[in-house]
């Protein structure tokens, strides 16, 4: 068990262009009728809304350590202000990105010390881990095409990481290898198929966790 709270925490990971934002929206629709909190990193807290444009637009030259520490500050506030209260209340929390993104983007791509990143992440997250992570895996060419097809200008952060797409894909594959709480989905599937697959994963995991806590009671999630 990743935490002792009655709620459920799910993170969604993948490289830029994998369709995470659309996926999360569609998954939320599938889960309508339940107490759901949809959030993201960076930008999921009040403080995070101020940090996010700094990270995206890079108004000044920013070192890799400073970049990570801004993500860490966002993450610490995110957990304190939004995630932990929601988990205590029993909500289903779905976050577009979490600590694994920092391990790949600032650790593997930027070359920062992975053990240090893990230590700081654990501290920011109060040692809470997601019940499961849904990894939207996609090839670099398709991801780049999707990014260029958007009706919006690329952020400075997106421009900087475009050249590292293959490294990012390999990075996610590496950190998720042999991790049994990660569910890899083909991000080239239709939005409907992806949402359906993720919904089935989440329902199964929630039912299993509830049974482990209340073995003599039927799943309250399925009865809602």
C-alpha positions in Angstrom: 0.0 0.0 0.0 1.4 3.4 -1.0 -0.2 5.3 1.8 -2.7 4.8 4.6 -5.3 7.4 3.6 -8.8 6.3 2.4 -8.4 8.1 -0.9 -6.6 6.9 -4.1 -3.7 8.6 -5.9 -3.0 8.0 -9.6 -0.3 9.8 -11.6 -0.2 10.0 -15.4 3.2 10.2 -17.1 4.6 10.4 -20.6 6.7 12.7 -22.8 5.3 15.9 -24.2 3.0 15.1 -27.1 1.8 11.8 -25.6 -1.7 13.2 -25.1 -1.8 13.3 -21.3 -4.1 16.4 -21.0 -6.7 14.9 -23.3 -6.4 11.5 -21.7 -7.0 12.9 -18.2 -10.1 14.8 -19.4 -11.5 11.7 -21.0 -10.7 9.6 -17.9 -12.4 12.1 -15.7 -15.6 11.8 -17.8 -15.5 8.0 -17.4 -15.3 8.4 -13.6 -18.2 10.9 -13.3 -20.3 10.2 -10.3 -17.4 9.7 -8.0 -15.4 12.1 -5.9 -12.6 13.0 -8.3 -9.8 15.6 -8.1 -8.1 16.3 -11.4 -4.8 18.1 -10.9 -1.3 18.6 -12.5 2.3 19.4 -11.9 3.4 22.1 -12.1 0.5 24.4 -11.4 -1.8 22.3 -9.2 -1.7 24.6 -6.2 -2.2 28.4 -5.8 1.6 28.8 -5.5 2.1 26.4 -8.4 0.1 28.7 -10.7 2.8 31.3 -10.2 5.7 28.8 -10.6 4.3 27.1 -13.8 4.8 30.1 -16.1 8.4 30.6 -14.8 9.2 27.0 -15.7 7.5 27.1 -19.0 8.6 30.4 -20.3 12.1 30.6 -18.8 12.2 34.4 -18.4 15.9 34.2 -17.5 18.8 31.8 -17.8 18.0 28.9 -15.4 20.4 26.2 -14.1 19.3 22.6 -13.9 19.3 22.6 -10.1 17.2 25.8 -9.9 14.8 24.3 -12.4 14.4 21.1 -10.4 14.0 23.0 -7.1 11.2 25.1 -8.6 9.5 21.8 -9.6 10.1 20.5 -6.1 8.6 23.7 -4.5 5.5 23.2 -6.7 5.3 19.6 -5.7 5.6 20.2 -1.9 2.9 22.8 -2.0 0.8 20.6 -4.3 0.8 17.8 -1.8 0.3 20.0 1.3 -2.5 22.1 -0.2 -4.3 19.7 -2.5 -3.3 16.0 -2.6 -3.1 15.1 1.0 -6.4 16.8 2.0 -8.1 15.0 -0.9 -6.7 11.7 0.1 -7.7 12.2 3.7 -11.3 12.9 2.5 -11.4 9.7 0.4 -11.2 11.3 -3.1 -9.8 9.8 -6.2 -6.9 12.0 -7.2 -5.5 11.9 -10.8 -2.4 14.1 -11.4 -1.0 14.9 -14.8 2.7 14.4 -14.0 4.4 13.8 -10.6 7.8 13.0 -9.2 8.7 10.5 -12.0 8.7 13.4 -14.5 11.5 15.1 -12.5 13.5 11.9 -12.4 13.4 11.7 -16.2 13.5 15.3 -17.2 15.9 16.7 -14.6 17.7 13.5 -13.7 18.2 11.6 -16.9 17.9 14.4 -19.4 19.6 17.2 -17.4 22.0 14.9 -15.6 21.2 15.7 -12.0 22.0 13.2 -9.2 19.1 10.7 -9.2 19.5 9.8 -5.5 19.3 13.4 -4.5 16.2 14.0 -6.6 14.5 10.9 -5.1 15.3 12.1 -1.6 13.9 15.6 -2.2 10.9 14.2 -3.9 10.1 11.9 -1.0 10.5 14.8 1.4 8.2 17.0 -0.7 5.6 14.3 -1.0 5.6 13.2 2.7 6.8 9.8 1.5 3.5 9.2 -0.3 3.6 7.3 -3.5 0.8 6.9 -6.1 -1.3 3.8 -5.9 -0.5 3.4 -9.6 1.0 5.3 -12.5 -0.4 5.2 -16.0 2.4 5.7 -18.5 1.3 6.8 -22.0 4.1 5.5 -24.2 4.5 7.0 -27.6 7.2 7.2 -30.3 9.2 10.4 -30.7 8.0 11.1 -34.3 4.3 10.9 -33.4 4.8 13.0 -30.3 6.7 15.7 -32.2 4.0 15.8 -34.9 1.3 16.3 -32.3 3.2 19.1 -30.7 3.7 20.9 -34.0 0.0 20.4 -34.9 -1.2 22.2 -31.8 -2.8 25.6 -32.3 -0.5 27.2 -29.8 3.1 28.3 -29.7 5.6 26.0 -28.0 6.8 27.1 -24.6 10.5 27.7 -24.0 10.7 24.5 -21.9 9.1 22.5 -24.7 11.6 24.0 -27.3 14.5 23.0 -25.0 13.4 19.4 -24.6 12.4 18.6 -28.2 15.9 17.4 -29.1 15.9 15.0 -26.1 12.8 13.0 -27.0 14.5 9.7 -27.5 16.4 10.2 -24.2 13.2 10.9 -22.4 11.4 7.8 -23.8 14.4 5.7 -22.8 14.4 7.4 -19.4 10.8 6.5 -18.7 11.3 3.0 -19.9 14.3 2.7 -17.5 12.7 4.0 -14.3 9.5 2.1 -14.9 11.2 -1.2 -15.6 10.1 -3.9 -13.2 7.9 -1.4 -11.3 4.6 -3.3 -10.7 2.6 -0.2 -10.0 3.1 1.2 -13.5 0.6 0.4 -16.3 1.9 1.2 -19.8 -0.7 2.1 -22.4 -0.1 2.7 -26.1 -0.7 6.4 -26.5 -1.4 6.1 -30.3 -4.7 4.3 -29.5 -7.9 6.3 -29.8 -8.8 8.6 -26.9 -11.9 6.4 -26.2 -9.8 3.2 -26.1 -7.2 4.8 -23.8 -9.8 6.1 -21.3 -11.6 2.7 -21.3 -8.4 0.8 -20.5 -7.4 3.2 -17.8 -10.9 3.2 -16.3 -10.7 -0.6 -16.0 -7.3 -0.5 -14.4 -8.5 2.1 -11.8 -11.7 0.3 -11.0 -9.8 -3.0 -10.4 -7.1 -1.4 -8.2 -9.6 0.5 -6.1 -11.8 -2.5 -5.6 -8.7 -4.6 -4.6 -7.5 -1.9 -2.1 -10.9 -1.6 -0.6 -11.2 -5.3 -0.2 -7.7 -5.4 1.6 -9.0 -2.8 4.0 -12.5 -4.1 4.4 -12.3 -7.8 3.5 -15.8 -8.6 4.7 -17.5 -5.7 2.8 -18.3 -5.4 -0.9 -16.5 -2.7 -2.9 -18.0 0.7 -2.1 -16.6 2.1 -5.4 -18.5 -0.3 -7.5 -21.7 0.3 -5.6 -21.7 4.1 -6.2 
